[in-house]
Structure formats: structure tokens, C-alpha cells
Amino acid sequence: MSADDTIATEQRYILQVYPRPGFVLERGEGCYVFDTEGRRYLDCVAGIAVNALGYNDPDVSHVIAEQATKLMHVSNLYHTQPAGELARQLVERSFADRVFYTNSGAEAIEGALKFSRKYAYEHKHQNKTHIVAFSSSFHGRTMGAVAVTHREKYRTPFAPVMPDVRFAPFNDLAAAHEAIIDDVCAVIVEPVQGEGGLSVADAAFLQGLRERCDAVGALLILDEIQCGLGRTGALWAHEWYHMTPDIMTVAKPLGGGLPIGAILMTQAVADTIHPGDHGTTFGGGPLVTAAAQVVFEKIANPAFLEHVREVSDYFAEALQDLASERPEILSLRGKGLMRGIQIDGPAAAVRMAGHDVGILVATAGEDIVRLVPPLIFERQHVDETIDKLGQAFDNMRR
């Protein structure tokens, strides 16, 4: 089947909610993907911050093939070894005492919201139902996740969404204090915003949220679905802030490309969730948790995280140099290998121009170019990124 035939088939039979370019990706290797015509693209999207180890990692491929010959699915009615082993890894390398598996980040958000309300209910605070989220937040596409996502384009067409949500300005601690009162059961925040524009939380802001939640008896939920698992150069983004949450949601890179999410929580939260309160048919299946063990072990390696930090510093300097030469670049945002370029114009135009010069980039809002490459990026990949971005900007001008 030709690329045109593949695209025509998708357009005929798949619901058209994604604006896709006019090529078909066929395979990947390292930090590159290749289309059916043999063209190579440097990938600064990584499956939307999913493919942390790039493409065709031999250890991940091996464990998937091996586990597929044993068990792929039996449901959560039965014990399997990979699920318990992965949970042990996550708990031993985090603040958490317990893990609940999901199939995606949005499902992890839904579970975290449910657990927060159940926590208040179990403590006889039936009127403590409000959840505080923040401007420019993005937490997913399902109804609860949409309710705590700030941009109206994601919420308004699907109203009424889950009630009892209020928003406060991101990085405004005084406003957060006014919003977080006795009727609040949980506060949800991204340490580094993803879809909302790559803004980074101030240390005083996150630490202040922790203190305010403690003061009013609310749970603090950190959404590290995109910024966690090494993306900022620390295993967890909140490590930079010297504080811990009550609940944390993770997903994107954990499965090495296979779908998985997880809710990490303290024992105090876990003690309020009982058999039958929540469930999942596919979450934590043996195939994906076997792969995730390998992914997590690699990312959590101190030497791997040190490499991410070194390349991130080089990337930040290279982007500063690019911005000094390009008047269309208004500002730079982000942390680690999670970078945003605010431009004077539509970010989608940069994304499309990038295709012609062999680079994949994403967007985060109307004017933010998002760069979330594999965490195995090297300095030469950074140099190539800067060169190709420059070519894309030149092509846009012409």
C-alpha cells in the first residue's frame, strides 16, 4: 500500500481529530524515524514525550518479545509477577507507598480525582469536594481530566463537565491561597506544564501549595505525566523543589511506547481506598509492566539522569544562541529536555516547515513550539536540531 493509499484509508475510516502531515512513518532507530519513502526525520516529539529511550531499544524489544510468549493479559483477577516488581521499583524510588495501574495518563488523572474525593469522604468531610487547578493546565481528555484542564476549548463543547472545580493563576501563590479553602479536597498541578505552554512552576509556588494543602486538609496531586521520569534531568520533576505530593500521576514514557499509567500515593491515601472502589481490566497487565521494568531501571540510573542534565544544559545554551539570532523567537521556556519556543506567529507553521527539512516538532498552544526529544539525545542531535530549526524559520520567511 502506498503512502497516499494509507492516508486515504485513514481519512475514510478513522475519526478525523488529528491534523496529520502527508507522509507515513514506517520505522524508527535511536532518535530518528523514517517514512515509507525512506526520508529520515530527527524526532523532537518522541511520541509526545513517550519514547524516552528512542526507537528500537534492544532491551525493551527483547523483554516485550519474551513476555509475549508467556502472558500478555489475564486481568486483575489474578496475580502476575511483572506488576508487583514494577510497583516495588516505583515505590522504592519515590515518595509513594502504593501504586495503582491505569492504561493512560488521563485514566491516572481520573483515578487521582476519585481517590481525593474518597479520602475526604472516608474522613467524614462529605462537603469537602472542590478541586483546585491552575491556568494553562492540561490534564487529559476524559470528563474529569477535562474539568481540571483550564483552556475553554477543551471544556466548553463538552459541558457540563465534573462540577466543583475552581481555577487559580499558575505561579500566583496569593491567589492559590484564596482558592484553597476548607471545601477543597485536592489541588492538582503540573511542575512543568506540557500542553499549556512549557511554563515552569516557581519553587515558592509549589512549596507554598504543599503548605496550604496541609493547612486545610487537602491532598496535593502532582501531574508528572509529561514532566516526570527523567524529562527534567531528575527522576521526578518535584525533586527540584524539595517537597513531595500525596498523589502523583505518571504515564507517557513508562511503558517504552506501550500504553500504561500509574497513580502513586501515600499509605494515608491508600488506606481510604477499599476493594471495589476502583478497578481496571487492562491496567498493569504483564506485557506492559514487564517492559516498564526495563524502561524504569534505565531511566532511574544515576548515570542516565546525569547525561540528561548535561545534554539539557547544552540544549538550553544552544536555544539561547538561536533566539539571539532570530527576531521571530520571543521567549524560551521549559526545563531539561522539555523545551518551549514562543514565536511571533503560529507554532503550527514551524511544525509543518520542519517536515520539509527533516525534523519533527510539536506545539503547545498557538505560539509555542514544543521540543520533547528522546532522553537519549546527544550533543550532535542538539546541533542538528538547532540547524534544522534555523532552516525551518528561513523557509517560513520565504
N, C-alpha and C positions, 0 to 999 in steps of 0.2 A: 504494500500500500504506500503510495507517495505521500509526501507531506501535505499536499493540497487535499488529497483524499481523506487523510486523517483529520485535518482541520474541518473539512466539510461534514464528516461523520459526527464529530463532536458538536458542531454547531446545529446539526439536525436533531440530535438525541439528548444532549446534556443541557440542563438549565443554564442559561447564559447570564451568570452573575460575576464572571471574571473577564476583564479585558486582556486577552492573551495576545502575544505577538505572533507573527506569521511564520513561525518555524516550529519544529517538533523535536524536543530533546530525546536523545536515544540512550546515552550512557554518560558516566562520569568517571573521573580519575583525579584523585587528590583535590585540588582547588578548582578544577576545570570541569565543565560539562560540554558535550558535543551533540550537535543536532544531526538529523538524518542525512543532511547534505555534507557532513564532515566538518562543518565550521566549529571552531573552538571558542568558548566564552569563559573568561575569568569570572568566577561566581562570587559576587559580594552580596548575595541574597541567602545562600545556603538553606534553601527550603524555608525561608523566613526564620532564620536563626535556629534551625533544626539540625542541620548536618555539621555538627561541631567538629567531627573528625573527617570532614570532607567526604569523598566518594571512594567506594571500593576499599575500605579499611579491611585488611586481611583477617584480623582477629574477629571483628564484628561479623564479617561474612561467614567465617568458619563456624562460629557458635550458632548462627542462625541455621545454617545447613545441618549441623549436628543435632540441634534441638528439634528441627522439623521432622527428623526420623524417629523421634521419641514421642513427644506430646506437643501439640500446638494449642489445644483447648480442651478443658474439662469442666469449666465453670468454677465458681467459688463455693460450690457444694463440697469440694474435696481439697485436700492439701496437695501442694506441689512444692518441690524444693526451691526452684528459682525465685518464687515470690518472697519466701521468707529470707533468703540470702540477700536479695536486693534491699529489703526493708532493713535488715541489720546494717548493711553498708550505709544507707541513708541516715539512720538514727545515730550511728557511731560517728558520723562526720557532720552532725548538725545539732541544733538545739533540741531536736524533737525526741519524743519517747515512743510515738506510734505513727504508723503510715496507713493511709487508705489509698488504694489504687483506682485510677479512672482511665479513660481512653483518650483524653484530650485535656487541654488547658481549660477550656470552657466548662467541662464537666467538673474539673477540680474546683473552679470558682463556685459552681452551683453547690457542691458539697460543703465548701467552706462557709458559704452563707447559711446553709441549713444547719450546720454544726453550731454556728454562732447563735442562732435563734434557739436551738435546742439547749445550749449551755445556759442561756438566760432563763428559759422555761424550767429547766431542772433545778435552778436556784430560786424558784418561786418568784421570778420577775416577769410575769406574763405581759406586762405593759412595756417591757424593755425590748422593742422590736426594730428600732431605727438603725440604719446603716449609713455611715458617712463615707463618701467617696470624694474625689477631687477633680478639679478642672483638667481637661485634656486627657482624662483617664480612658483606658481601653482595657476591658476585662473579658471580652468574648462576645459571641453572637447569640447565645441562648437567652431565654427570657430573664432569668435572674442576672446573668452577666451583662446583658444589655441595660438592665435597670441601673447598674452601678457604673455604666460607661457614659461619659459626660456628653460627647458630641450628639446633638439632637438628631442628626441624620441617621444614626443607628437606633434611636429610641422612638422618635415620634411616629414613624409609619406603623409601629407595632404596638402602640398604646391601646389599652392600659397595660403597662408592664408591672412588675412587682412593686407594691407600694412601700412606703416608709423608708425612702432613700432621700438623703439630702446631700448637696454638694457644697464644698468649700474650695477656695482658690488653692491651687498647688503651691507649696512652699510659703504659705501665709499662716504662720503658727497662731497668730492672734485670732484670725478668722476661724481656724480649726477649733480653738478653744471654745468659741461661741457656738459652734455647731455640735461639738461633742459634749452632750449633757446627759442627764440621768436616764433619758429614754433610749439611749444608744446601746445596742448590744455589740456592735462591731464597727471598726474602722478599717477600710481596705485601701491600700496604696501600693504603687509601684516605686521601688527605689530609683529606678531609671525608667522613664516612660518609653514605651515602644511605639505603638501606632499613633500616640498623641504627640510625637514630635521630638523624642530623644532628650527631653529635659531631665536633669539630674536633681534628685532631692538634696536639699541642704542638710548637713549633719544636725544642726539645731532643730530643724523641722522634724526629722524622723525621731530624734531623741525626745523631742517635746511631745510628739504623738504617743510615744511609749508611756511617758509620764502622765499624760492626760487620760489615756485609757485606764491606767491603773487607778487614777483618782476617781473615776466614775464607774469602775467595774465593767468596762467594755473590753472585748478582745481585739487585739491588733492582728490583722491579716496582711501579710506581705505577699504581693503578687510578683513572684520571681520567675514567671513562666518564660519570659524572654530574656531577662537580665541575669538570671541565676545560672548555676552550673558552669562557672568559669568565664562567662561572657565579659565580665568587668575586670578579670585578672585575679579575682578571689573566687573561691568555690561558690560562695553565696554573696550576692551584692551587699546584703546588710552587714557583712563582716567589716566593711569600711566604716561603718557607723557605730561600732561597739555597742550594739544593742541586739535584742532578739525579739521575735514576734511570739504570739500564742499559736498562730496557724500560718503556714506558708504553702503556697501553691507552686508546683513546678510541673514542667511538661516538655516543651519543644525538643531540646537536644537529648533528653534522657534515653530514648529508645534507639538512637542512632539512625533515625529515619522511619522506624516503626512507631505506630501510634500508642502513646502512653502518657498519662498524667499521674500526679500523686499529690495528696494532701498530707503534709507533715504537721504534727500537732503535739502539744504538751500532754502529759498524763492527765492534767486537770481537765482539759477539753475531752480527752478520750473517755474519761470516767462518766461523762454525761451522755455518751452515745452507746446504745444497747442493741442487742440482736434484733433485726427487723427495722431499725431506724433508717437505714440506708442500705444500698446494695448496687451491684453491677454484674451483668452477665459476663462481659469480656474483660473488665479491668483486672490487671495483674496476671494475665494469662502466662503460661510457662514459656512460650516463644519469645514474647517481647521482654519479659523480665530477665530471661537468660541473656538476651542481647544487651539489655540495660546494665547488667552487672559489669560487662566488659567496658561499655562506654563510661560508666561512672568511675570505675577503677582508673581508667586512663586520664579522665579529666581531673580527678581528685589528686593525682600525683603532683607533689610539690614542684617537681621539675617542669611538668607540663604547664602549671599555672605561672611559674616564673617566666617561661617562654612567652605566654600570652601577654604578660605585663611588659616584657621587653619589646615585643612587636607592637603592642599598643602605644607605647611611648614614641616609637619611631613613626607610627601611623599618625599620631597627633601632630608631631613636628612637620611631617610631610603635608598634611592637610593645611596647617598654618601657612606653609610656604605657598601652597596652591592658592589659598584665599588672598594672600598678599598680592598675587598677580592677576586675580580675576575679579573685576568690579561687580560681576553678577552674583558673587558669593557675599551674602550679608552677615552671616554668623556661622559658627561651628558649635555643635552640641555633642553631648554623649560622654561615654566613659569606656575604657577598654576597647574591645573590638565590637563596639556598638556605637556607631557614629552617625551624626546627622549634619547635613549641609543645608542651611537655609539659603535659598537663592531668590533673586529678583525675577520671578517668573514661575511658570508651572513646573513642578518637580517631575511630572509625568513626561515632559518633553526631554528631560535629561535621561530618563529611563529608556525612552524609545531611541534616542540618539546613541545611547550606549550599545544597543543591539548591533548597530552598523559597524562599530569599532571593536566588538568582541568583548563586552563586559556586561554583566547582569547586575543591576542595582534596583533597589526597591524605593518606595516613597513612604512618607509618614505625614499625611496631611497634604494640603495643596502645594506648599512651597518647600518641603523638607525632603531632600534626597537621603535615603536610609542605606547605610553600609553595615551589614552584619555578616561578614565572611566566615568561612570555617575557622575554627580556633587553631588549625594547623598552618595558618598563614605564616609566610616567611617575609623577610625584608624585600626580597625580589618581587614578591607578589604585591607588596605595598607600592613599590616603584612602578610596577606595571599598572596598578590601579590609578595612581596619580596621572600617569601618561595617558591612559585611555579616557579618564575623566576630562583631561585637557582637550583631547581630540573631540570628545562629545560636545563640550562647550563651543569649540571652534565650529563644528558642523551646525550647531544651533544658530550661531551668528550668521552663517552663510545662508 
